[in-house]
Amino acid sequence: MTDHNNNNGKNIWIFHHYATPPTINGFTRPYSFGIHLKNMGYDITVFASSYIHLSDYNLITNNVSYIENMDTEIPFVFVNTPPSSNGYFKRIINMFAFYRRLFKVTTSYMKNHAKPDIIIASSPHPLTMIAGLQIAKKLHIPCICEVRDFWPEVFFMGGQLKKESFLGKLLIKGEHWIYKNADALIFLKEGDVTYITDHHWAIEQGGDIDLNKCYYINNGVDLESFDKQAVENILEDPDLISGKFNVVCTGTIRPVNNVGNILDAAALLKEYTDIQFLIFGDGNELEKLKQRVVDEGLSNVKLKGYVEKKYIPFILSKAKVNILNYSQSKYNWSRGNSSNKLFEYMASGKPIISTVKMGYNILDKYRCGLSLKKDTPEELAKCILEVRDMPRYKYDRMCINARKGASHFDYKILSNKLHKVIDFALSKKRTS
């Protein structure tokens, strides 16, 4: 058994473009890992963009290259990056700025802080992983690359780029370089390692990537914090306590989440006055959907807009069923799902309906929900009625299974897995 408290104060830097502390709505995975790794004896620092993703908020409004945030248990270094809310081109500039400025910021930061023993560089975009590998090489330390999405594939499926194009081939070559040079790879979906074998990059296939350095660590939920927030952060909303059959969906309202499909299903269920749809979240499709609610007289749909993350546990606790709503065609679901809200839904102990059928299906594995065969409003409406009308014992069993399943994705458990990856990467570097 590994002694977690014998890490000799190993210093870990986590690079994650969109990371935030829990006081700010955003991606809190690095923070959640940081808390538990700190308890194991590691020192953690998270490097993230000053511009908060999917918002209009920049933490830096002057010309300083970075700011340090020590307001939470895990220190954050926010790198000055320009806003990216208005269009694709600005988002690209934002990504390159974060990549380029990481080099200067980390050099400056080391003047007053200890050198890291290891870097964990997380996508969603590959530039952060490239920066991690380059900075780690300069410092003669290992780098773990965490792969959230396969970016070339996302563009290929979305139709923005052809796989056979020069740029498409260049991106594939670039990601191959990342996976080859990483001291360890973390994939967020259970089937993601098949991406390596599908490309015949594994050593066993005559390639140059060792599958033994590939690990699966999904997203998750901090159950202790979730339960505490559900009790302490109560959202005053009469719809949540109306006694109706609450169909709840949370998250960003944008095309990939296909929220219009929920409105279509709601239209089919208008005559069922005991069913109401409560949708929490903001995004570039919110106003359009609000107009649809008015135009179509969908009195059973309530678009609540933005809510602070601290209220999500309470909101989900008042659901009768939670909806994972996606488009089947805009993403490759064959390798599984790493959606943050999946694990929040499971933590709430309520059944889940997924509008897409996924490989490595967590809902099937833990028997805590249903997946549609087709992502149509008719199928969704039918499935909602199935959950509403199922025998009480069956509904209660799904609730229990959801909560039990969530325990496997508690960040305490996931952090132990990450600790093993860190050990692997450090030992590999020592013997190389």
Rosetta blueprint (number, residue, H / E / L):
1 M L
2 T L
3 D L
4 H L
5 N L
6 N L
7 N L
8 N L
9 G L
10 K L
11 N E
12 I E
13 W E
14 I E
15 F E
16 H E
17 H L
18 Y L
19 A E
20 T L
21 P L
22 P L
23 T L
24 I L
25 N L
26 G L
27 F E
28 T L
29 R H
30 P H
31 Y H
32 S H
33 F H
34 G H
35 I H
36 H H
37 L H
38 K H
39 N H
40 M L
41 G L
42 Y L
43 D E
44 I E
45 T E
46 V E
47 F E
48 A E
49 S E
50 S L
51 Y E
52 I L
53 H L
54 L L
55 S L
56 D L
57 Y L
58 N E
59 L L
60 I L
61 T L
62 N L
63 N L
64 V L
65 S L
66 Y E
67 I E
68 E E
69 N E
70 M L
71 D L
72 T L
73 E L
74 I L
75 P L
76 F E
77 V E
78 F E
79 V E
80 N L
81 T L
82 P L
83 P L
84 S L
85 S L
86 N L
87 G L
88 Y H
89 F H
90 K H
91 R H
92 I H
93 I H
94 N H
95 M H
96 F H
97 A H
98 F H
99 Y H
100 R H
101 R H
102 L H
103 F H
104 K H
105 V H
106 T H
107 T H
108 S H
109 Y H
110 M L
111 K L
112 N L
113 H L
114 A L
115 K L
116 P L
117 D L
118 I E
119 I E
120 I E
121 A E
122 S E
123 S L
124 P L
125 H L
126 P H
127 L H
128 T H
129 M H
130 I H
131 A H
132 G H
133 L H
134 Q H
135 I H
136 A H
137 K H
138 K H
139 L H
140 H L
141 I L
142 P L
143 C E
144 I E
145 C E
146 E E
147 V E
148 R L
149 D L
150 F L
151 W H
152 P H
153 E H
154 V H
155 F H
156 F H
157 M H
158 G H
159 G L
160 Q L
161 L L
162 K L
163 K L
164 E L
165 S L
166 F H
167 L H
168 G H
169 K H
170 L H
171 L H
172 I H
173 K H
174 G H
175 E H
176 H H
177 W H
178 I H
179 Y H
180 K H
181 N H
182 A L
183 D L
184 A E
185 L E
186 I E
187 F E
188 L L
189 K L
190 E L
191 G L
192 D L
193 V L
194 T H
195 Y H
196 I H
197 T H
198 D H
199 H L
200 H L
201 W L
202 A E
203 I H
204 E H
205 Q H
206 G L
207 G L
208 D L
209 I E
210 D L
211 L H
212 N H
213 K H
214 C E
215 Y E
216 Y E
217 I L
218 N L
219 N L
220 G L
221 V E
222 D L
223 L H
224 E H
225 S H
226 F H
227 D H
228 K H
229 Q H
230 A H
231 V H
232 E H
233 N L
234 I L
235 L L
236 E L
237 D L
238 P H
239 D H
240 L H
241 I H
242 S L
243 G L
244 K L
245 F E
246 N E
247 V E
248 V E
249 C E
250 T E
251 G L
252 T L
253 I L
254 R L
255 P H
256 V H
257 N H
258 N L
259 V L
260 G H
261 N H
262 I H
263 L H
264 D H
265 A H
266 A H
267 A H
268 L H
269 L L
270 K L
271 E L
272 Y L
273 T L
274 D L
275 I E
276 Q E
277 F E
278 L E
279 I E
280 F E
281 G L
282 D L
283 G L
284 N L
285 E L
286 L H
287 E H
288 K H
289 L H
290 K H
291 Q H
292 R H
293 V H
294 V H
295 D H
296 E L
297 G L
298 L L
299 S L
300 N L
301 V E
302 K E
303 L E
304 K E
305 G E
306 Y L
307 V L
308 E L
309 K H
310 K H
311 Y H
312 I H
313 P H
314 F H
315 I H
316 L H
317 S H
318 K L
319 A L
320 K L
321 V E
322 N E
323 I E
324 L E
325 N L
326 Y L
327 S L
328 Q L
329 S L
330 K L
331 Y L
332 N L
333 W L
334 S L
335 R L
336 G L
337 N L
338 S L
339 S L
340 N H
341 K H
342 L H
343 F H
344 E H
345 Y H
346 M H
347 A H
348 S L
349 G L
350 K L
351 P L
352 I E
353 I E
354 S E
355 T L
356 V L
357 K L
358 M L
359 G L
360 Y L
361 N L
362 I H
363 L H
364 D H
365 K H
366 Y H
367 R L
368 C L
369 G E
370 L E
371 S E
372 L L
373 K L
374 K L
375 D L
376 T L
377 P H
378 E H
379 E H
380 L H
381 A H
382 K H
383 C H
384 I H
385 L H
386 E H
387 V H
388 R H
389 D H
390 M L
391 P L
392 R H
393 Y H
394 K H
395 Y H
396 D H
397 R H
398 M H
399 C H
400 I H
401 N H
402 A H
403 R H
404 K H
405 G H
406 A H
407 S H
408 H L
409 F L
410 D E
411 Y H
412 K H
413 I H
414 L H
415 S H
416 N H
417 K H
418 L H
419 H H
420 K H
421 V H
422 I H
423 D H
424 F H
425 A H
426 L H
427 S H
428 K H
429 K H
430 R H
431 T H
432 S L
